[in-house]
Amino acid sequence: MAKIRGNSILPARREPITLHTADGLSLVGELALPPENDPVATMVCLHPLPTHGGMMDSQVFRKASYRLPALADLAVLRFNTRGTSSVQGTSEGSFDGAVGERYDVAAAIEYAEFHDLPSIWLVGWSFGTDLTLMYGCDPGVAGAVLLSPPLRFSEEKDLKEWAESGKPLKVVVPEHDDYLKPPEAEERFAAVPHAELVAVEGAKHLWVGDTERVLDEIVAALNPEVSLPLPREWDGPMETADTSAYADRTTAVFKDKPR
């Protein structure tokens, strides 16, 4: 048995993908599937604010792609929203302040549906939570998980839509978040009575040092049949990623600045 570290890559069927938006852009992405089994559910990742370093390779989503296909039978679909760059490449277009990004969210959902990926869940982080709330209450979406929601771009009408839909909504809030701490989150998300709010003691907006807890919370929503916590060791083939390209971005302050 070997310890699963931050740069450990567990087996998966991985392929680069291209998403095509309704307004004519091509977006860079990756799909990671379980190494042998069909996926039980699909995690579509909506990353943090790209103008402050957020991207498909931000650490929680990168590690989800490295681990969850093998550990939880999940398909993990990551992509760079318009104008966003990472080591995977640069998506066409330019950042549009959560307006044109509606087409990016739709393109990801459509890709998952067209490729018959099961039980599509949106997992938004920071800026990605606003995109999830604003554009993710789609008939093809089973539910959503929100990580560190700042509620910067989304509005009460978006929360109302999720409330009326009845779709599962899990809200994971770090104790020391810079923008929406657990007590305020309870007040704001009271608009969605069925929302499940999880406060994570000691954690911060970037989830540095708390990725394992976040992945456990995601898996609990998407595939509740999996025993938790997820294994921290792996008995099988495992690669090691060269994370030097991420070093300056992983610790970047990509927090959503208040207006």
Sine and cosine of phi, psi and omega as CSV:
sin_phi,cos_phi,sin_psi,cos_psi,sin_omega,cos_omega
0.00,0.00,0.70,-0.72,0.03,-1.00
-0.87,-0.49,0.59,-0.81,0.00,-1.00
-0.93,0.38,0.70,-0.72,0.09,-1.00
-0.99,0.13,0.90,-0.43,-0.04,-1.00
-0.96,-0.26,0.06,-1.00,-0.05,-1.00
-0.87,0.50,-0.48,0.88,-0.02,-1.00
-0.96,-0.26,0.28,0.96,0.01,-1.00
-0.99,0.16,0.73,-0.68,0.04,-1.00
-0.90,-0.43,0.92,-0.39,0.02,-1.00
-1.00,0.09,0.30,-0.95,-0.06,-1.00
-0.87,0.49,0.59,-0.81,0.08,-1.00
-0.23,-0.97,0.31,-0.95,0.17,-0.99
-1.00,-0.06,0.96,-0.27,-0.09,-1.00
-0.93,-0.37,0.62,-0.79,0.07,-1.00
-0.50,-0.87,0.63,-0.78,0.13,-0.99
-0.94,0.34,0.60,-0.80,0.02,-1.00
-0.75,-0.66,0.30,-0.95,0.09,-1.00
-0.81,-0.58,0.80,-0.60,0.08,-1.00
-0.99,-0.12,0.62,-0.78,-0.01,-1.00
-0.89,-0.45,0.86,-0.52,-0.06,-1.00
-1.00,0.03,0.33,-0.94,-0.01,-1.00
-0.92,0.40,-0.35,0.94,0.04,-1.00
-0.98,-0.17,0.34,0.94,0.24,-0.97
1.00,-0.01,0.31,0.95,0.00,-1.00
-0.98,-0.22,0.44,-0.90,0.12,-0.99
-0.95,-0.33,0.78,-0.62,-0.04,-1.00
-0.92,-0.40,0.67,-0.74,0.00,-1.00
-0.98,0.19,0.70,-0.71,0.02,-1.00
-0.44,-0.90,0.02,-1.00,0.05,-1.00
-0.57,-0.82,0.62,-0.78,0.11,-0.99
-0.88,-0.48,0.80,-0.60,0.06,-1.00
-0.89,-0.46,0.83,-0.56,-0.03,-1.00
-0.92,-0.39,0.40,-0.92,0.08,-1.00
-0.80,0.60,0.54,-0.84,-0.12,-0.99
-0.88,0.47,-0.52,0.86,-0.04,-1.00
-0.74,-0.67,-0.69,0.72,-0.09,-1.00
-0.98,0.18,0.32,-0.95,0.22,-0.97
-0.95,0.31,0.54,-0.84,0.01,-1.00
-0.93,0.36,0.52,-0.85,0.07,-1.00
-0.99,0.11,-0.58,0.82,-0.01,-1.00
-0.45,-0.89,0.18,-0.98,-0.10,-1.00
-0.82,-0.57,0.77,-0.64,0.04,-1.00
-0.97,-0.26,0.94,-0.35,0.07,-1.00
-0.99,-0.15,0.89,-0.46,-0.13,-0.99
-1.00,-0.04,0.79,-0.61,0.09,-1.00
-0.90,-0.43,0.93,-0.36,-0.25,-0.97
-0.99,0.14,0.17,-0.99,0.02,-1.00
-0.92,0.40,0.01,-1.00,-0.12,-0.99
-0.85,0.52,0.90,-0.44,-0.07,-1.00
-0.93,0.37,-0.42,0.91,0.02,-1.00
-0.96,0.29,-0.15,0.99,0.06,-1.00
-0.81,-0.59,0.51,0.86,0.14,-0.99
0.99,-0.14,-0.08,1.00,0.01,-1.00
-0.94,0.33,0.58,-0.81,-0.08,-1.00
-0.22,-0.98,0.11,-0.99,0.00,-1.00
-0.90,0.43,-0.36,0.93,0.00,-1.00
-1.00,-0.10,0.16,0.99,0.11,-0.99
-0.84,0.54,0.55,-0.84,-0.37,-0.93
-0.84,0.54,-0.63,0.77,-0.01,-1.00
-0.90,0.44,-0.69,0.72,-0.05,-1.00
-0.96,0.26,-0.56,0.83,0.07,-1.00
-0.89,0.45,-0.70,0.71,-0.01,-1.00
-0.94,0.33,-0.51,0.86,0.10,-1.00
-0.88,0.48,-0.69,0.73,0.03,-1.00
-0.91,0.42,-0.61,0.79,0.00,-1.00
-0.92,0.38,-0.54,0.84,-0.23,-0.97
-0.91,-0.42,-0.66,0.75,-0.24,-0.97
-0.95,0.32,-0.46,0.89,0.11,-0.99
-0.87,0.49,-0.66,0.76,-0.03,-1.00
-0.99,0.16,-0.62,0.78,-0.12,-0.99
-1.00,0.05,-0.40,0.92,-0.14,-0.99
-0.68,-0.73,0.18,0.98,0.02,-1.00
0.83,0.56,0.61,0.79,0.02,-1.00
-0.97,-0.24,0.58,-0.81,0.25,-0.97
-1.00,0.07,0.72,-0.69,0.00,-1.00
-0.87,-0.49,0.91,-0.41,0.00,-1.00
-0.95,-0.32,0.91,-0.42,0.04,-1.00
-0.91,-0.42,0.49,-0.87,0.10,-1.00
-0.36,-0.93,0.37,-0.93,0.09,-1.00
-1.00,-0.03,0.83,-0.56,0.08,-1.00
-0.91,0.42,0.16,-0.99,-0.10,-0.99
-0.77,0.64,0.76,-0.64,0.04,-1.00
0.97,0.22,0.07,1.00,-0.06,-1.00
-1.00,-0.08,0.65,-0.76,0.00,-1.00
-0.89,-0.46,0.52,-0.85,0.16,-0.99
-0.44,-0.90,-0.06,-1.00,0.03,-1.00
-0.90,0.44,-0.32,0.95,0.03,-1.00
-0.97,0.26,-0.37,0.93,-0.03,-1.00
0.72,-0.70,-0.03,-1.00,-0.05,-1.00
-0.89,-0.45,0.77,-0.63,0.06,-1.00
-0.98,0.19,0.51,-0.86,0.01,-1.00
-0.93,0.37,0.28,-0.96,0.04,-1.00
1.00,0.03,-0.23,-0.97,0.01,-1.00
-0.61,-0.80,0.41,-0.91,0.00,-1.00
-0.80,0.60,0.70,-0.72,-0.11,-0.99
-0.79,-0.62,0.44,0.90,0.14,-0.99
0.85,0.53,0.60,0.80,0.05,-1.00
0.95,0.30,0.35,0.94,0.07,-1.00
-0.98,-0.21,-0.93,0.36,0.04,-1.00
-0.90,0.43,-0.35,0.94,0.00,-1.00
-0.89,0.46,-0.23,0.97,0.08,-1.00
-0.87,0.50,-0.56,0.83,0.02,-1.00
-0.95,0.31,-0.49,0.87,0.03,-1.00
-0.93,0.38,-0.70,0.72,0.03,-1.00
-0.88,0.47,-0.70,0.71,0.00,-1.00
-0.88,0.47,-0.63,0.77,-0.01,-1.00
-0.90,0.44,-0.62,0.78,0.01,-1.00
-0.92,0.39,-0.68,0.73,0.02,-1.00
-0.90,0.44,-0.69,0.72,0.00,-1.00
-0.89,0.45,-0.63,0.78,0.03,-1.00
-0.88,0.48,-0.73,0.68,-0.02,-1.00
-0.89,0.46,-0.66,0.75,0.01,-1.00
-0.91,0.41,-0.71,0.70,-0.05,-1.00
-0.89,0.46,-0.54,0.84,-0.01,-1.00
-1.00,-0.08,0.29,0.96,0.10,-0.99
0.82,0.57,0.60,0.80,0.09,-1.00
-0.97,0.22,0.70,-0.72,-0.14,-0.99
-0.99,0.12,0.39,-0.92,0.20,-0.98
0.63,0.78,0.97,0.24,-0.11,-0.99
-0.98,0.18,0.87,-0.49,0.08,-1.00
-0.90,-0.44,0.70,-0.72,0.15,-0.99
-1.00,-0.02,0.75,-0.66,0.08,-1.00
-0.87,-0.50,0.97,-0.24,-0.02,-1.00
-0.98,-0.18,0.54,-0.84,0.03,-1.00
-0.77,-0.63,0.84,-0.54,0.03,-1.00
0.83,0.55,-0.89,-0.46,0.06,-1.00
-0.78,0.63,-0.59,0.81,0.02,-1.00
-0.89,0.45,-0.40,0.91,0.06,-1.00
-0.95,0.32,-0.58,0.81,0.06,-1.00
-0.90,0.43,-0.69,0.72,0.05,-1.00
-0.87,0.49,-0.64,0.77,0.01,-1.00
-0.89,0.46,-0.75,0.66,-0.04,-1.00
-0.92,0.39,-0.61,0.79,-0.08,-1.00
-0.98,0.22,-0.63,0.78,-0.18,-0.98
-0.80,-0.60,0.02,1.00,-0.15,-0.99
-0.99,-0.12,-0.10,0.99,-0.02,-1.00
-0.99,0.13,0.93,0.38,-0.13,-0.99
-0.97,-0.25,0.52,-0.86,0.02,-1.00
-0.82,0.57,-0.47,0.88,-0.02,-1.00
-0.99,0.12,-0.07,1.00,-0.07,-1.00
-0.99,-0.17,0.77,-0.64,-0.02,-1.00
-0.98,0.18,-0.58,0.82,-0.04,-1.00
-0.01,-1.00,-0.11,-0.99,-0.06,-1.00
-0.52,-0.86,0.47,-0.88,0.13,-0.99
-0.84,-0.54,0.76,-0.64,0.00,-1.00
-0.93,-0.36,0.81,-0.59,0.04,-1.00
-0.94,-0.35,0.84,-0.54,0.02,-1.00
0.79,0.61,0.84,0.54,-0.03,-1.00
-0.95,0.30,0.84,-0.54,0.06,-1.00
-1.00,0.05,-0.28,0.96,-0.08,-1.00
0.78,0.62,0.77,0.64,-0.03,-1.00
-1.00,0.01,-0.75,0.66,-0.06,-1.00
-0.99,-0.12,-0.52,0.85,-0.03,-1.00
-0.96,0.28,0.37,-0.93,-0.09,-1.00
-0.79,-0.61,0.09,-1.00,-0.01,-1.00
-0.85,0.52,-0.57,0.82,-0.01,-1.00
-0.90,0.43,-0.50,0.87,0.03,-1.00
-0.95,0.32,-0.67,0.75,0.07,-1.00
-0.89,0.45,-0.62,0.78,0.02,-1.00
-0.89,0.46,-0.63,0.77,0.01,-1.00
-0.89,0.46,-0.67,0.74,0.04,-1.00
-0.92,0.40,-0.62,0.79,0.02,-1.00
-0.88,0.47,-0.70,0.71,-0.03,-1.00
-0.95,0.32,-0.46,0.89,-0.03,-1.00
-0.95,0.32,-0.51,0.86,-0.08,-1.00
0.97,0.26,0.03,1.00,-0.01,-1.00
-0.92,0.39,0.60,-0.80,0.02,-1.00
-0.85,0.53,0.69,-0.72,0.03,-1.00
-0.67,-0.74,0.91,-0.41,0.00,-1.00
-0.94,-0.33,0.77,-0.64,-0.10,-1.00
-0.87,-0.49,0.91,-0.41,-0.07,-1.00
-0.95,-0.30,0.91,-0.41,-0.17,-0.99
-0.86,-0.50,0.83,-0.56,0.05,-1.00
-0.95,0.30,0.60,-0.80,-0.03,-1.00
-0.82,0.57,-0.65,0.76,-0.10,-1.00
-0.96,-0.29,0.57,0.82,0.03,-1.00
-0.88,0.48,0.54,-0.84,-0.04,-1.00
-0.98,0.19,-0.34,0.94,-0.18,-0.98
-0.84,-0.55,-0.55,0.84,-0.01,-1.00
-0.56,-0.83,0.99,-0.11,0.02,-1.00
-0.99,0.15,0.28,-0.96,-0.10,-0.99
-0.78,0.63,-0.71,0.70,-0.02,-1.00
-0.87,0.50,-0.67,0.74,0.02,-1.00
-0.94,0.35,-0.59,0.81,0.02,-1.00
-0.88,0.48,-0.63,0.78,0.04,-1.00
-0.87,0.50,-0.64,0.77,0.01,-1.00
-0.93,0.38,-0.73,0.68,-0.09,-1.00
-0.93,0.37,-0.64,0.77,-0.06,-1.00
-1.00,0.05,0.07,1.00,0.15,-0.99
-0.89,0.46,-0.31,0.95,0.05,-1.00
-0.93,0.37,-0.28,0.96,0.06,-1.00
-0.88,-0.47,1.00,0.07,-0.16,-0.99
-0.82,0.57,-0.52,0.86,-0.05,-1.00
-1.00,0.03,-0.02,1.00,0.00,-1.00
-0.89,0.45,0.65,-0.76,0.06,-1.00
-0.99,-0.17,0.89,-0.46,-0.01,-1.00
-0.97,-0.25,0.80,-0.60,0.01,-1.00
-0.89,-0.47,0.90,-0.44,0.07,-1.00
-1.00,-0.07,0.77,-0.63,-0.05,-1.00
-0.96,-0.30,0.94,-0.35,-0.07,-1.00
-0.88,0.47,0.73,-0.68,0.10,-1.00
0.99,0.16,-0.16,0.99,-0.10,-0.99
-0.99,0.11,0.34,-0.94,0.03,-1.00
-0.83,-0.55,0.08,-1.00,-0.12,-0.99
-0.81,0.58,-0.61,0.79,-0.08,-1.00
-1.00,0.09,-0.18,0.98,0.01,-1.00
0.88,0.47,0.35,0.94,0.05,-1.00
-0.90,0.43,0.81,-0.59,-0.05,-1.00
1.00,0.06,-0.11,0.99,-0.03,-1.00
-0.82,-0.58,0.32,0.95,-0.05,-1.00
-0.87,0.49,-0.65,0.76,-0.04,-1.00
-0.86,0.51,-0.67,0.74,0.02,-1.00
-0.90,0.44,-0.66,0.75,0.00,-1.00
-0.89,0.45,-0.71,0.71,0.00,-1.00
-0.89,0.46,-0.62,0.79,0.07,-1.00
-0.87,0.49,-0.68,0.74,-0.02,-1.00
-0.92,0.40,-0.61,0.79,0.04,-1.00
-0.90,0.44,-0.74,0.67,-0.03,-1.00
-0.90,0.43,-0.60,0.80,0.02,-1.00
-0.85,0.53,-0.54,0.84,0.01,-1.00
-0.99,0.13,-0.69,0.72,-0.14,-0.99
-0.99,0.12,-0.58,0.82,-0.01,-1.00
-0.61,-0.79,0.98,0.21,-0.09,-1.00
-0.91,0.41,-0.13,0.99,0.04,-1.00
-0.97,0.25,-0.26,0.96,-0.03,-1.00
-0.98,0.21,0.70,-0.71,0.05,-1.00
-0.95,0.30,0.70,-0.71,-0.01,-1.00
-0.86,-0.51,0.45,-0.90,0.00,1.00
-0.93,0.37,0.38,-0.93,0.05,-1.00
-0.88,0.48,0.46,-0.89,0.04,-1.00
-0.84,0.54,0.61,-0.80,0.07,-1.00
-0.98,-0.21,0.00,1.00,0.05,-1.00
-0.75,-0.67,0.35,-0.94,-0.06,-1.00
-0.66,-0.75,0.76,-0.64,0.03,-1.00
-0.95,-0.30,1.00,0.05,-0.04,-1.00
0.24,-0.97,-0.11,-0.99,-0.01,-1.00
-0.90,0.44,0.62,-0.79,-0.03,-1.00
-0.43,-0.90,0.78,-0.62,0.03,-1.00
-0.99,-0.14,0.23,-0.97,0.03,-1.00
-0.87,-0.50,0.83,-0.56,-0.03,-1.00
-0.99,0.16,0.54,-0.84,0.16,-0.99
-1.00,0.09,0.97,-0.22,-0.09,-1.00
-1.00,-0.08,0.17,0.98,-0.02,-1.00
-0.87,0.49,-0.53,0.85,0.00,-1.00
-0.93,0.36,-0.34,0.94,-0.03,-1.00
-0.99,-0.12,-0.17,0.99,-0.21,-0.98
-0.80,0.60,-0.71,0.71,-0.07,-1.00
-0.99,0.17,-0.33,0.94,-0.04,-1.00
-1.00,-0.02,-0.55,0.84,-0.06,-1.00
-0.87,0.49,-0.61,0.80,-0.04,-1.00
-0.99,-0.15,0.10,0.99,0.00,-1.00
-0.90,0.43,0.55,-0.84,0.03,-1.00
-1.00,0.08,1.00,-0.02,-0.01,-1.00
-0.99,-0.16,0.39,0.92,-0.01,-1.00
-0.87,0.50,0.52,-0.85,0.03,-1.00
-0.97,0.23,0.91,-0.42,-0.03,-1.00
-0.95,0.31,0.70,-0.71,0.00,-1.00
-0.90,0.44,0.52,-0.85,0.03,-1.00
-0.98,0.19,0.00,0.00,0.00,0.00
